[in-house]
């Protein structure tokens, strides 16, 4: 998870104040999110949970939001930095 903020740094040259990060930055993030949730589901299955209870659990879905929060913690400061350069002082 500590590598997620690197994706916005890779995309900094294509990020703009108005449009934000390019679409391919989010596309790079998506497999990482899916992998993390797959690992979580595998751990829960090993603890004898069934798939239905895993996918109906609010914690599973809120965990996706928490995971995405780590990503946006890297993306939004890059966009804010670029917006700061456009504001006349």
N, C-alpha and C positions, 0 to 999 in steps of 0.2 A: 504493500500500500504506500510505502514511502516513495515509490517510483512514479506514482500517478501525477504529481506536479511537474514531472519532467516533460510530459506530453505537451502542456501549454508552452513550456519553454522552447520546445522544438518547433512549435507553430508560431512563435512570436513575430517572425517576419511576414506572416500572412494574416496576422490578427489585426483588426482595426477597431477603433473606438466605437464606431457605429454598428458594425456587423458582428463584432466579437470574434471568437475563434473560428477557423474554417471547419467545414463539415468533416473533413478527414481526421481532424483531431478527436472528434467524438467517435468516429468510426474506429480509431485506434484504441479507444477506451472500452468500447463495447465488449470485445472478447475477454478483457480483464475482469469486467463485471460478471459476465456469464461464468467464467472459470471459478471465481470466488463463490458464487452461489451454488455451483455444482459441487464444489468441495464441501460447502456447508451442508448440502443435502446428503452427501455421502456420509458425513460424520453423523448426522441425525439418523440415517438409515442403519448405521452400525450400532446406534443406541436403541434399536428396535422401534423406531417411529415409522409409521406408514407414510407413503407419499401424499395421501390426501390430507393428513393432519399437518404435514410440513408445509404444503402449499396453501392451506387455509389459515396458517398461523400469521397473525399480524406482525410478529417479530421477524418473520422471514422477509416480508415486504418492506417493513421499516428498515431492515438491514440493508436493503437495496438503496434506500434514500441516504442512509448513513455512508454507504460506500460511495455514492455519487457526490456526497458532500466533500469527501476527500479530494475528488477530482476537481470540483469547482473551487476548492480552496487554492488550487494552483492556477485555474483558468481566469477567475475574476480579478485577482490582483494584476495579472498581466494586462488585461483589458483596461483596468483603472489606470495603470501606469501610462498606457498609450493615450488615454483620454486626457490625462493630466498634461501631456505634451501639447495637446491641441488647444488648451484653454489659455487665452492671452492673460498675461499678468499685469 
